[in-house]
Amino acid sequence: MEQNNYKLSSITKIDKRARLLPWSTTFMILILIVVFIWFFRGGSFRFYTSMFFGFYDLTQEAWISILLVGLAQTIIFLPFRFIGAILNPDLKEFETELEKTKTDNQYLIFHEKVRQGNSSVVFYILNFVLLGLAFFSVGRVFLLDFYNEKINPVYLYHFIPYPEYPIKGTDFEFPFFHINSTFALNWHTIFTAWGMVLAVMVALRLLWIILKRFLSKNKSLLNIRISYNRLVLIGSGFAGTLFIVSTIFLRHIPNSIQFVFLSADLTKQNTVFNIITAICTCLATIHSGYTHNKEAVIVARNNKIPEAVINKVFKNNMSVSLRNGIFLALLTYWITHQMPSSHDLSVLSFEFLYLISPFTFDMLIPKKTKKITLPDLPYNVPVQQ
């Protein structure tokens, strides 16, 4: 009888142990619960509103305060980037494991990692949710018309001075250019130029095919060849877009340009500012894709992946980055077209901080590398020297 009770007690302990979540997952859930309660009670909105008017009290310029909000948020999330840099190799391994798994089973693996308390996955979820709530809260702040209508004091912390109206510094001036006149090349010249470019590329390809058996062992020439291949792949991924853009440019070549300073009223919608924001969003997306793909190429070479496979994957990924950039640019234009220009300035400030981060904040973040195994690539491409 006692033996049976002992077995039953052991089974109960095992069952309870299986049901208990790891401390890291439990801690994440508690943090998210607190954050969501704080968010839905207006805590994040009050935080960013107070931040904006705190900077405004110091600068007395609305546009400078908007830029400082973006800078402050970047600094606030620096600790998360430090932790992310430390956990990044483990997260890369998890992403690789997901890529090797069928789509139907990916959710199960993700769920299992959370139940196991995988620190990288738990941190990824927490960081993603916090960033999403932060950007949503910032965007919501600049949707308010607190420039013309006095803001409710309840939205400000008690130590933030209430602003004097009207709000100052709502006109943001930025350099731009005005094309006074253009001229167009005739179609014969345009197609001749395109034909010459194509002929040069084909000639270089044929020349390499003829000489590669003699020069393939020359590492210097091989590195030049690899760089040339990558340039061709990037260009071929954007070939259609480059053709259209270059044709439009050659038919409207500026011959008189005047640099001017445009002024955008941050309290109102501005179409030119919307277009600039959309273009910058597209370029930032393409740049992000290129940076990510460049890092993947380094990992692939370290794992002895054939160069031809690397080139093909790189080309496909850059094409995806271009499509994503165009889609996000159109979406950005549509959204910002419904809002005051203060939202455009906020978006541009975050994109600018992202672009300069490799030369500023990223230099403070430790680099932790770890050799990982890439998933099996579906491309059956012969290796070319």
Steps between C-alpha positions, in 0.01 A plus 500: 500500500778738595683410180193586292465834682866574433456428126188717487684784676790472255268510200322806644832681550606424143166620367521826699858553386390455138223753546721768658644755259870589520584815696600694184165433328310578821696821547429605139127435543490707820685787331265491200195501727631806686595674173162436338315627808723811498444543125119465504475736796676765290838474670710482182304785341555716807868405508570611141280809525690605810829425325406720204388795713799454729731547201280785377543680834877483447514587129182703435500342152248229410704351213814467717291332771371243250856412397607473865213258571639268231850529645376439855308187398810364325703552818227345718509180293881477493507247789269276298739521208788404729309192615394424143862512383597248767211266417518553123699181411254282692209676331663440160517129581130505588416676172704236314310224679171660396614524137579128500153419631180476302272803532227298675740401780670839551239620748547182706876556517451865593250404770732231634794743521285739703390219734862396542594855592743552212654834597553618140142432391353644821707817462403527132128495589544751781712738291261478203193582712669789682630654177159466336324671791765773510472590131121484516499736798736747332286501186186553704652803676570679173150430372358735759436860405662635817657779292173687468288350777633515855604161629326355803736534801412144605721375214809662652702396803480745789864606458456592130422874458176568317583658160409851402285531190535537209763228464821631342721343236230322303657596165771255397734619225699248297725527192351396169547577133282645230550398135451801281538331162590164343599353164440152354724258312340343195392136518772386259771633733336341805473154347853530359633575850314203647631278221858608567467424872359157421773433243775587751353268762469213250857562377637485855310177558634340184853618576489335841369174351795495261767591757369341820696174454820703498409753769274304738790436742582870529335602830513872426318461169257254661408756766446761230281252314294429813450873560400545136251212527344656808470837326333334201262309725399815687445679170308210346273488805406861431527480120138583426493787747836634378380491140183695579672754727792557263265540203295761685821678600644498145177645369501773767863592562521815713703784353402762755468418870442740783554395861235640732380460858147370527291558808256240633237598753513210748139560598376427148533232234769566238512296177867573420598394850291183457687413180839560665402279794383224264823510296715492815296206631563311176875571511525406867322169431731416210804597709380278785450209261844549346667514843324182613582319173864608519529347847333181373754481217787514750344218704436296184863530389619399844283191465652418157177556304568504122542853364240446227240408762592803710465730199160363405363526854643851532330608178164355606522663841586840352199472268283435805656802677418719199137383494471554874651847464253602229204357694601675824561825311147494356355406839699777670380758249137394547523512880695826530269663243223474760705656780674824596864538395623451855447128444722515187776669698473236773531216244794669327681549831478128582617406149793740520604362840480148357723589203768664714485238777795296357717810552353605835304276737600169341864574581409471870335160458727195547526262208453135586551252220440130492525258211157382397380248247294630213182317396503287189453735206249397235712616211671235293749726328832383355809668641667744263856624533 
